[in-house]
């Protein structure tokens, strides 16, 4: 059974309430329940934190055992060399997801410190980006 962890960073606990014109109106908890129902054979877990250190600790603790991590680090994507180093340090492949199309938005969102260390990036496809990342993990050998 594949072990996959979804990690969301700062402000993503507010999905459903936060700027719904950008991020949609579904809460992540509801979305996550629908993912679990859709993929009952996966060991799928979810972690969210607004704290950079807690995200680092989670990547360290899961990154040597999980089959993959799907990560939306929110604004830390654009600022955190520490998160980039954590992704580089672990063997688990990390898929970077952004709900919104960051390239259509402010220029400070156009660069991610994380992307170069991730196996791939899904940007601008809404919450469906997490599901597409999951499909990639499932189709992957190993
Ligand atoms: C985001 C994009 C980031 O620029 C922003 O800071 C977020 C969410 C996204 O999913 O579109 O918090 O990562």
Backbone and ligand atoms as CSV (ligand in chain L), in Angstrom:
chain,resi,resn,atom,element,x,y,z
A,1,UNK,N,N,0.848,-1.206,0.000
A,1,UNK,CA,C,0.000,0.000,0.000
A,1,UNK,C,C,0.882,1.255,0.000
A,2,UNK,N,N,0.619,2.142,-0.966
A,2,UNK,CA,C,1.460,3.337,-1.040
A,2,UNK,C,C,1.136,4.323,0.081
A,3,UNK,N,N,2.191,4.886,0.604
A,3,UNK,CA,C,2.073,5.850,1.701
A,3,UNK,C,C,2.347,7.241,1.145
A,4,UNK,N,N,1.302,8.058,1.096
A,4,UNK,CA,C,1.445,9.389,0.487
A,4,UNK,C,C,0.983,10.452,1.484
A,5,UNK,N,N,1.798,11.472,1.607
A,5,UNK,CA,C,1.486,12.549,2.549
A,5,UNK,C,C,1.248,13.844,1.779
A,6,UNK,N,N,0.150,14.490,2.101
A,6,UNK,CA,C,-0.103,15.831,1.569
A,6,UNK,C,C,0.243,16.821,2.674
A,7,UNK,N,N,1.062,17.816,2.333
A,7,UNK,CA,C,1.417,18.860,3.304
A,7,UNK,C,C,0.977,20.209,2.750
A,8,UNK,N,N,0.246,20.930,3.556
A,8,UNK,CA,C,-0.127,22.305,3.209
A,8,UNK,C,C,0.520,23.269,4.192
A,9,UNK,N,N,0.975,24.392,3.663
A,9,UNK,CA,C,1.636,25.398,4.479
A,9,UNK,C,C,0.705,26.514,4.911
A,10,UNK,N,N,1.265,27.674,5.176
A,10,UNK,CA,C,0.539,28.764,5.842
A,10,UNK,C,C,-0.686,29.243,5.079
A,11,UNK,N,N,-1.703,29.516,5.856
A,11,UNK,CA,C,-2.984,30.087,5.399
A,11,UNK,C,C,-3.856,29.100,4.630
A,12,UNK,N,N,-3.323,27.911,4.385
A,12,UNK,CA,C,-4.123,26.947,3.618
A,12,UNK,C,C,-5.137,26.224,4.510
A,13,UNK,N,N,-5.050,26.442,5.816
A,13,UNK,CA,C,-6.122,25.995,6.716
A,13,UNK,C,C,-7.400,26.805,6.470
A,14,UNK,N,N,-7.259,27.934,5.773
A,14,UNK,CA,C,-8.426,28.803,5.538
A,14,UNK,C,C,-9.096,28.527,4.189
A,15,UNK,N,N,-8.673,27.467,3.518
A,15,UNK,CA,C,-9.290,27.177,2.213
A,15,UNK,C,C,-10.795,27.020,2.378
A,16,UNK,N,N,-11.526,27.598,1.451
A,16,UNK,CA,C,-12.993,27.601,1.546
A,16,UNK,C,C,-13.507,28.941,2.029
A,17,UNK,N,N,-12.691,29.600,2.876
A,17,UNK,CA,C,-13.070,30.914,3.410
A,17,UNK,C,C,-12.177,32.003,2.834
A,18,UNK,N,N,-10.955,31.622,2.487
A,18,UNK,CA,C,-9.924,32.586,2.094
A,18,UNK,C,C,-10.055,32.903,0.602
A,19,UNK,N,N,-10.210,34.184,0.268
A,19,UNK,CA,C,-10.224,34.623,-1.136
A,19,UNK,C,C,-10.809,33.551,-2.076
A,20,UNK,N,N,-12.107,33.232,-1.921
A,20,UNK,CA,C,-12.680,32.123,-2.700
A,20,UNK,C,C,-12.599,32.332,-4.207
A,21,UNK,N,N,-12.500,33.604,-4.639
A,21,UNK,CA,C,-12.382,33.854,-6.088
A,21,UNK,C,C,-11.032,33.356,-6.623
A,22,UNK,N,N,-10.073,33.189,-5.723
A,22,UNK,CA,C,-8.749,32.664,-6.138
A,22,UNK,C,C,-8.621,31.176,-5.798
A,23,UNK,N,N,-9.060,30.837,-4.568
A,23,UNK,CA,C,-8.776,29.485,-4.072
A,23,UNK,C,C,-9.986,28.556,-4.027
A,24,UNK,N,N,-11.159,29.063,-4.443
A,24,UNK,CA,C,-12.355,28.213,-4.437
A,24,UNK,C,C,-13.063,28.223,-3.092
A,25,UNK,N,N,-14.194,27.546,-3.051
A,25,UNK,CA,C,-15.025,27.623,-1.839
A,25,UNK,C,C,-15.087,26.309,-1.066
A,26,UNK,N,N,-14.272,25.342,-1.462
A,26,UNK,CA,C,-14.282,24.061,-0.731
A,26,UNK,C,C,-13.206,24.053,0.357
A,27,UNK,N,N,-13.568,23.546,1.529
A,27,UNK,CA,C,-12.550,23.442,2.579
A,27,UNK,C,C,-11.619,22.276,2.241
A,28,UNK,N,N,-10.384,22.335,2.751
A,28,UNK,CA,C,-9.462,21.242,2.425
A,28,UNK,C,C,-9.900,19.954,3.111
A,29,UNK,N,N,-10.493,20.076,4.297
A,29,UNK,CA,C,-10.950,18.865,4.999
A,29,UNK,C,C,-11.977,18.111,4.153
A,30,UNK,N,N,-12.929,18.854,3.571
A,30,UNK,CA,C,-13.938,18.201,2.712
A,30,UNK,C,C,-13.278,17.583,1.485
A,31,UNK,N,N,-12.369,18.343,0.895
A,31,UNK,CA,C,-11.683,17.836,-0.294
A,31,UNK,C,C,-10.881,16.580,0.048
A,32,UNK,N,N,-10.204,16.615,1.206
A,32,UNK,CA,C,-9.375,15.475,1.606
A,32,UNK,C,C,-10.238,14.228,1.832
A,33,UNK,N,N,-11.421,14.423,2.425
A,33,UNK,CA,C,-12.333,13.279,2.630
A,33,UNK,C,C,-12.711,12.666,1.278
A,34,UNK,N,N,-12.957,13.538,0.277
A,34,UNK,CA,C,-13.333,13.003,-1.037
A,34,UNK,C,C,-12.156,12.246,-1.676
A,35,UNK,N,N,-10.938,12.721,-1.416
A,35,UNK,CA,C,-9.765,11.991,-1.934
A,35,UNK,C,C,-9.631,10.619,-1.272
A,36,UNK,N,N,-9.842,10.596,0.042
A,36,UNK,CA,C,-9.726,9.321,0.758
A,36,UNK,C,C,-10.769,8.324,0.255
A,37,UNK,N,N,-11.980,8.842,-0.022
A,37,UNK,CA,C,-13.049,7.963,-0.507
A,37,UNK,C,C,-12.713,7.456,-1.915
A,38,UNK,N,N,-12.074,8.284,-2.699
A,38,UNK,CA,C,-11.740,7.919,-4.078
A,38,UNK,C,C,-10.576,6.929,-4.157
A,39,UNK,N,N,-9.677,7.013,-3.168
A,39,UNK,CA,C,-8.487,6.146,-3.182
A,39,UNK,C,C,-8.409,5.351,-1.872
A,40,UNK,N,N,-9.369,4.406,-1.673
A,40,UNK,CA,C,-9.412,3.699,-0.387
A,40,UNK,C,C,-8.200,2.801,-0.154
A,41,UNK,N,N,-7.480,2.464,-1.240
A,41,UNK,CA,C,-6.349,1.551,-1.076
A,41,UNK,C,C,-5.032,2.258,-0.782
A,42,UNK,N,N,-5.109,3.558,-0.626
A,42,UNK,CA,C,-3.889,4.313,-0.343
A,42,UNK,C,C,-3.798,4.647,1.132
A,43,UNK,N,N,-2.585,4.699,1.628
A,43,UNK,CA,C,-2.390,5.227,2.978
A,43,UNK,C,C,-2.093,6.717,2.818
A,44,UNK,N,N,-3.184,7.471,2.832
A,44,UNK,CA,C,-3.111,8.886,2.515
A,44,UNK,C,C,-3.220,9.695,3.801
A,45,UNK,N,N,-2.259,10.562,4.044
A,45,UNK,CA,C,-2.385,11.388,5.250
A,45,UNK,C,C,-2.185,12.852,4.902
A,46,UNK,N,N,-2.576,13.693,5.843
A,46,UNK,CA,C,-2.604,15.132,5.590
A,46,UNK,C,C,-2.058,15.882,6.801
A,47,UNK,N,N,-1.226,16.867,6.519
A,47,UNK,CA,C,-0.670,17.703,7.581
A,47,UNK,C,C,-0.695,19.147,7.113
A,48,UNK,N,N,-1.117,20.034,7.988
A,48,UNK,CA,C,-1.082,21.468,7.661
A,48,UNK,C,C,-0.456,22.205,8.824
A,49,UNK,N,N,0.385,23.184,8.504
A,49,UNK,CA,C,0.888,24.061,9.555
A,49,UNK,C,C,1.146,25.455,8.995
A,50,UNK,N,N,1.000,26.420,9.871
A,50,UNK,CA,C,1.340,27.801,9.521
A,50,UNK,C,C,2.783,28.134,9.899
A,51,UNK,N,N,3.513,27.128,10.426
A,51,UNK,CA,C,4.847,27.373,10.972
A,51,UNK,C,C,5.922,26.665,10.136
A,52,UNK,N,N,6.884,27.426,9.713
A,52,UNK,CA,C,7.930,26.876,8.845
A,52,UNK,C,C,8.645,25.690,9.510
A,53,UNK,N,N,8.980,25.835,10.791
A,53,UNK,CA,C,9.702,24.769,11.502
A,53,UNK,C,C,8.898,23.480,11.570
A,54,UNK,N,N,7.588,23.605,11.768
A,54,UNK,CA,C,6.732,22.411,11.837
A,54,UNK,C,C,6.682,21.725,10.470
A,55,UNK,N,N,6.698,22.516,9.405
A,55,UNK,CA,C,6.712,21.924,8.055
A,55,UNK,C,C,8.040,21.191,7.825
A,56,UNK,N,N,9.126,21.806,8.281
A,56,UNK,CA,C,10.449,21.160,8.158
A,56,UNK,C,C,10.465,19.837,8.917
A,57,UNK,N,N,9.961,19.863,10.165
A,57,UNK,CA,C,9.960,18.634,10.979
A,57,UNK,C,C,9.153,17.535,10.296
A,58,UNK,N,N,8.026,17.907,9.695
A,58,UNK,CA,C,7.176,16.907,9.043
A,58,UNK,C,C,7.882,16.324,7.820
A,59,UNK,N,N,8.524,17.176,7.041
A,59,UNK,CA,C,9.250,16.679,5.860
A,59,UNK,C,C,10.371,15.724,6.308
A,60,UNK,N,N,11.063,16.092,7.395
A,60,UNK,CA,C,12.130,15.211,7.902
A,60,UNK,C,C,11.571,13.878,8.376
A,61,UNK,N,N,10.432,13.917,9.095
A,61,UNK,CA,C,9.942,12.663,9.687
A,61,UNK,C,C,9.274,11.765,8.644
A,62,UNK,N,N,8.679,12.354,7.615
A,62,UNK,CA,C,7.982,11.525,6.614
A,62,UNK,C,C,8.865,11.211,5.409
A,63,UNK,N,N,9.863,12.041,5.191
A,63,UNK,CA,C,10.594,12.005,3.929
A,63,UNK,C,C,11.456,10.785,3.705
A,64,UNK,N,N,11.702,9.991,4.795
A,64,UNK,CA,C,12.516,8.785,4.627
A,64,UNK,C,C,11.656,7.528,4.578
A,65,UNK,N,N,10.340,7.682,4.735
A,65,UNK,CA,C,9.476,6.493,4.700
A,65,UNK,C,C,8.330,6.621,3.698
A,66,UNK,N,N,7.859,7.815,3.437
A,66,UNK,CA,C,6.722,7.975,2.519
A,66,UNK,C,C,7.137,7.634,1.088
A,67,UNK,N,N,6.166,7.184,0.306
A,67,UNK,CA,C,6.439,6.939,-1.121
A,67,UNK,C,C,6.502,8.247,-1.891
A,68,UNK,N,N,5.779,9.243,-1.382
A,68,UNK,CA,C,5.815,10.561,-2.026
A,68,UNK,C,C,5.185,11.581,-1.098
A,69,UNK,N,N,5.576,12.829,-1.308
A,69,UNK,CA,C,4.962,13.944,-0.586
A,69,UNK,C,C,4.403,14.905,-1.628
A,70,UNK,N,N,3.183,15.360,-1.398
A,70,UNK,CA,C,2.568,16.392,-2.242
A,70,UNK,C,C,2.546,17.653,-1.383
A,71,UNK,N,N,3.224,18.677,-1.842
A,71,UNK,CA,C,3.470,19.830,-0.978
A,71,UNK,C,C,2.986,21.129,-1.608
A,72,UNK,N,N,2.117,21.807,-0.874
A,72,UNK,CA,C,1.807,23.202,-1.200
A,72,UNK,C,C,2.303,24.023,-0.014
A,73,UNK,N,N,3.452,24.623,-0.168
A,73,UNK,CA,C,4.049,25.362,0.950
A,73,UNK,C,C,3.553,26.803,1.010
A,74,UNK,N,N,2.523,27.129,0.216
A,74,UNK,CA,C,1.968,28.483,0.255
A,74,UNK,C,C,3.068,29.506,0.034
A,75,UNK,N,N,2.999,30.597,0.778
A,75,UNK,CA,C,3.953,31.698,0.577
A,75,UNK,C,C,5.397,31.304,0.891
A,76,UNK,N,N,5.587,30.254,1.716
A,76,UNK,CA,C,6.971,29.829,1.994
A,76,UNK,C,C,7.681,29.328,0.741
A,77,UNK,N,N,6.890,28.932,-0.265
A,77,UNK,CA,C,7.506,28.499,-1.535
A,77,UNK,C,C,8.389,29.611,-2.101
A,78,UNK,N,N,7.947,30.835,-1.874
A,78,UNK,CA,C,8.633,31.984,-2.474
A,78,UNK,C,C,9.741,32.550,-1.587
A,79,UNK,N,N,9.883,32.002,-0.393
A,79,UNK,CA,C,10.830,32.610,0.561
A,79,UNK,C,C,11.801,31.627,1.221
A,80,UNK,N,N,11.465,30.335,1.244
A,80,UNK,CA,C,12.160,29.460,2.192
A,80,UNK,C,C,13.253,28.588,1.578
A,81,UNK,N,N,14.487,28.981,1.842
A,81,UNK,CA,C,15.623,28.137,1.448
A,81,UNK,C,C,15.674,26.908,2.364
A,82,UNK,N,N,15.202,27.073,3.605
A,82,UNK,CA,C,15.201,25.936,4.543
A,82,UNK,C,C,14.289,24.815,4.027
A,83,UNK,N,N,13.132,25.155,3.499
A,83,UNK,CA,C,12.243,24.117,2.952
A,83,UNK,C,C,12.859,23.490,1.701
A,84,UNK,N,N,13.508,24.315,0.884
A,84,UNK,CA,C,14.187,23.775,-0.305
A,84,UNK,C,C,15.256,22.763,0.124
A,85,UNK,N,N,16.027,23.110,1.161
A,85,UNK,CA,C,17.073,22.197,1.647
A,85,UNK,C,C,16.465,20.899,2.194
A,86,UNK,N,N,15.321,21.016,2.870
A,86,UNK,CA,C,14.666,19.816,3.434
A,86,UNK,C,C,14.222,18.885,2.316
A,87,UNK,N,N,13.679,19.449,1.251
A,87,UNK,CA,C,13.229,18.620,0.121
A,87,UNK,C,C,14.444,17.933,-0.529
A,88,UNK,N,N,15.530,18.687,-0.634
A,88,UNK,CA,C,16.745,18.106,-1.233
A,88,UNK,C,C,17.322,16.991,-0.357
A,89,UNK,N,N,17.041,17.043,0.950
A,89,UNK,CA,C,17.665,16.110,1.900
A,89,UNK,C,C,16.981,14.749,1.961
A,90,UNK,N,N,15.746,14.657,1.481
A,90,UNK,CA,C,14.986,13.406,1.670
A,90,UNK,C,C,14.914,12.602,0.364
A,91,UNK,N,N,14.766,11.268,0.498
A,91,UNK,CA,C,14.656,10.459,-0.727
A,91,UNK,C,C,13.262,10.489,-1.354
A,92,UNK,N,N,12.220,10.772,-0.584
A,92,UNK,CA,C,10.856,10.738,-1.150
A,92,UNK,C,C,10.700,11.827,-2.211
A,93,UNK,N,N,10.096,11.467,-3.351
A,93,UNK,CA,C,9.845,12.508,-4.348
A,93,UNK,C,C,8.775,13.473,-3.848
A,94,UNK,N,N,8.984,14.745,-4.123
A,94,UNK,CA,C,8.028,15.774,-3.689
A,94,UNK,C,C,7.422,16.415,-4.934
A,95,UNK,N,N,6.092,16.466,-4.974
A,95,UNK,CA,C,5.391,17.170,-6.045
A,95,UNK,C,C,4.908,18.495,-5.465
A,96,UNK,N,N,5.293,19.570,-6.109
A,96,UNK,CA,C,4.864,20.906,-5.652
A,96,UNK,C,C,3.523,21.242,-6.307
A,97,UNK,N,N,2.586,21.673,-5.478
A,97,UNK,CA,C,1.259,22.055,-6.000
A,97,UNK,C,C,0.964,23.491,-5.596
A,98,UNK,N,N,0.433,24.250,-6.537
A,98,UNK,CA,C,-0.173,25.550,-6.212
A,98,UNK,C,C,-1.572,25.561,-6.791
A,99,UNK,N,N,-2.519,25.939,-5.971
A,99,UNK,CA,C,-3.926,25.938,-6.392
A,99,UNK,C,C,-4.150,26.985,-7.477
A,100,UNK,N,N,-3.606,28.162,-7.241
A,100,UNK,CA,C,-3.787,29.253,-8.198
A,100,UNK,C,C,-2.646,29.234,-9.223
A,101,UNK,N,N,-2.867,29.911,-10.331
A,101,UNK,CA,C,-1.790,30.053,-11.316
A,101,UNK,C,C,-0.901,31.213,-10.870
A,102,UNK,N,N,0.146,30.841,-10.145
A,102,UNK,CA,C,1.024,31.858,-9.554
A,102,UNK,C,C,1.672,32.757,-10.621
A,103,UNK,N,N,1.769,32.251,-11.831
A,103,UNK,CA,C,2.407,33.038,-12.901
A,103,UNK,C,C,1.510,34.146,-13.451
A,104,UNK,N,N,0.230,34.054,-13.134
A,104,UNK,CA,C,-0.716,35.105,-13.536
A,104,UNK,C,C,-0.842,36.155,-12.451
A,105,UNK,N,N,-0.146,35.946,-11.347
A,105,UNK,CA,C,-0.333,36.801,-10.172
A,105,UNK,C,C,0.898,37.705,-9.961
A,106,UNK,N,N,1.032,38.253,-8.779
A,106,UNK,CA,C,2.121,39.194,-8.496
A,106,UNK,C,C,3.481,38.544,-8.817
A,107,UNK,N,N,4.441,39.370,-9.231
A,107,UNK,CA,C,5.725,38.812,-9.673
A,107,UNK,C,C,6.451,38.084,-8.533
A,108,UNK,N,N,6.207,38.491,-7.262
A,108,UNK,CA,C,6.902,37.796,-6.176
A,108,UNK,C,C,6.421,36.353,-6.016
A,109,UNK,N,N,5.335,36.003,-6.698
A,109,UNK,CA,C,4.877,34.601,-6.637
A,109,UNK,C,C,5.430,33.778,-7.805
A,110,UNK,N,N,6.205,34.401,-8.683
A,110,UNK,CA,C,6.645,33.683,-9.888
A,110,UNK,C,C,7.830,32.771,-9.620
A,111,UNK,N,N,8.531,33.023,-8.529
A,111,UNK,CA,C,9.684,32.172,-8.226
A,111,UNK,C,C,9.409,31.315,-6.996
A,112,UNK,N,N,9.764,30.033,-7.126
A,112,UNK,CA,C,9.681,29.137,-5.971
A,112,UNK,C,C,11.066,28.570,-5.714
A,113,UNK,N,N,11.523,28.676,-4.456
A,113,UNK,CA,C,12.798,28.057,-4.077
A,113,UNK,C,C,12.701,26.530,-4.106
A,114,UNK,N,N,11.465,26.021,-4.085
A,114,UNK,CA,C,11.266,24.580,-3.932
A,114,UNK,C,C,11.323,23.826,-5.255
A,115,UNK,N,N,10.887,24.495,-6.330
A,115,UNK,CA,C,10.649,23.789,-7.605
A,115,UNK,C,C,11.854,22.992,-8.088
A,116,UNK,N,N,13.049,23.544,-7.940
A,116,UNK,CA,C,14.244,22.871,-8.478
A,116,UNK,C,C,14.516,21.550,-7.767
A,117,UNK,N,N,13.951,21.387,-6.556
A,117,UNK,CA,C,14.198,20.156,-5.792
A,117,UNK,C,C,13.014,19.195,-5.868
A,118,UNK,N,N,11.951,19.626,-6.534
A,118,UNK,CA,C,10.759,18.787,-6.639
A,118,UNK,C,C,10.809,17.993,-7.935
A,119,UNK,N,N,10.099,16.880,-7.920
A,119,UNK,CA,C,10.082,16.046,-9.124
A,119,UNK,C,C,9.233,16.711,-10.207
A,120,UNK,N,N,8.253,17.497,-9.806
A,120,UNK,CA,C,7.417,18.224,-10.761
A,120,UNK,C,C,6.529,19.206,-10.033
A,121,UNK,N,N,5.862,20.029,-10.810
A,121,UNK,CA,C,5.033,21.092,-10.228
A,121,UNK,C,C,3.695,21.134,-10.963
A,122,UNK,N,N,2.630,21.318,-10.207
A,122,UNK,CA,C,1.293,21.476,-10.797
A,122,UNK,C,C,0.760,22.817,-10.304
A,123,UNK,N,N,0.425,23.660,-11.239
A,123,UNK,CA,C,0.114,25.053,-10.900
A,123,UNK,C,C,-1.191,25.471,-11.571
A,124,UNK,N,N,-2.093,26.059,-10.803
A,124,UNK,CA,C,-3.236,26.742,-11.413
A,124,UNK,C,C,-4.429,25.873,-11.742
A,125,UNK,N,N,-4.437,24.623,-11.279
A,125,UNK,CA,C,-5.555,23.734,-11.627
A,125,UNK,C,C,-6.509,23.531,-10.459
A,126,UNK,N,N,-6.442,24.439,-9.503
A,126,UNK,CA,C,-7.335,24.345,-8.350
A,126,UNK,C,C,-6.975,23.148,-7.485
A,127,UNK,N,N,-7.935,22.715,-6.674
A,127,UNK,CA,C,-7.677,21.571,-5.788
A,127,UNK,C,C,-7.417,20.297,-6.587
A,128,UNK,N,N,-7.882,20.277,-7.812
A,128,UNK,CA,C,-7.650,19.109,-8.663
A,128,UNK,C,C,-6.148,18.833,-8.840
A,129,UNK,N,N,-5.328,19.846,-8.633
A,129,UNK,CA,C,-3.880,19.661,-8.739
A,129,UNK,C,C,-3.368,18.595,-7.768
A,130,UNK,N,N,-3.966,18.528,-6.575
A,130,UNK,CA,C,-3.537,17.514,-5.598
A,130,UNK,C,C,-3.879,16.109,-6.116
A,131,UNK,N,N,-5.080,15.986,-6.705
A,131,UNK,CA,C,-5.502,14.678,-7.237
A,131,UNK,C,C,-4.599,14.261,-8.402
A,132,UNK,N,N,-4.265,15.231,-9.256
A,132,UNK,CA,C,-3.400,14.917,-10.394
A,132,UNK,C,C,-2.007,14.494,-9.919
A,133,UNK,N,N,-1.542,15.133,-8.862
A,133,UNK,CA,C,-0.249,14.741,-8.288
A,133,UNK,C,C,-0.320,13.298,-7.776
A,134,UNK,N,N,-1.432,12.986,-7.142
A,134,UNK,CA,C,-1.660,11.634,-6.613
A,134,UNK,C,C,-1.680,10.608,-7.746
A,135,UNK,N,N,-2.332,10.944,-8.823
A,135,UNK,CA,C,-2.392,10.046,-9.991
A,135,UNK,C,C,-0.987,9.792,-10.523
A,136,UNK,N,N,-0.167,10.828,-10.519
A,136,UNK,CA,C,1.210,10.647,-10.986
A,136,UNK,C,C,1.949,9.665,-10.074
A,137,UNK,N,N,1.764,9.840,-8.766
A,137,UNK,CA,C,2.443,8.954,-7.806
A,137,UNK,C,C,1.986,7.511,-8.022
A,138,UNK,N,N,0.684,7.337,-8.264
A,138,UNK,CA,C,0.147,5.983,-8.430
A,138,UNK,C,C,0.669,5.315,-9.708
A,139,UNK,N,N,0.889,6.105,-10.710
A,139,UNK,CA,C,1.353,5.546,-11.983
A,139,UNK,C,C,2.852,5.313,-12.011
A,140,UNK,N,N,3.512,5.745,-10.953
A,140,UNK,CA,C,4.967,5.685,-10.893
A,140,UNK,C,C,5.400,4.320,-10.381
A,141,UNK,N,N,6.457,3.776,-10.962
A,141,UNK,CA,C,6.973,2.477,-10.480
A,141,UNK,C,C,7.759,2.701,-9.190
A,142,UNK,N,N,7.640,1.739,-8.268
A,142,UNK,CA,C,8.441,1.812,-7.034
A,142,UNK,C,C,7.697,2.394,-5.884
L,1,LIG,C1,C,-0.479,29.227,-3.215
L,1,LIG,C2,C,0.157,30.417,-3.962
L,1,LIG,C3,C,1.039,31.215,-3.029
L,1,LIG,O1,O,1.605,32.314,-3.732
L,1,LIG,C4,C,0.231,31.754,-1.878
L,1,LIG,O2,O,1.069,32.449,-0.973
L,1,LIG,C5,C,-0.551,30.701,-1.179
L,1,LIG,C6,C,-1.221,29.689,-1.983
L,1,LIG,C7,C,-1.464,28.464,-4.108
L,1,LIG,O3,O,-1.806,27.358,-3.744
L,1,LIG,O4,O,-1.915,28.993,-5.130
L,1,LIG,O5,O,-0.722,30.734,0.028
L,1,LIG,O6,O,0.545,28.329,-2.839
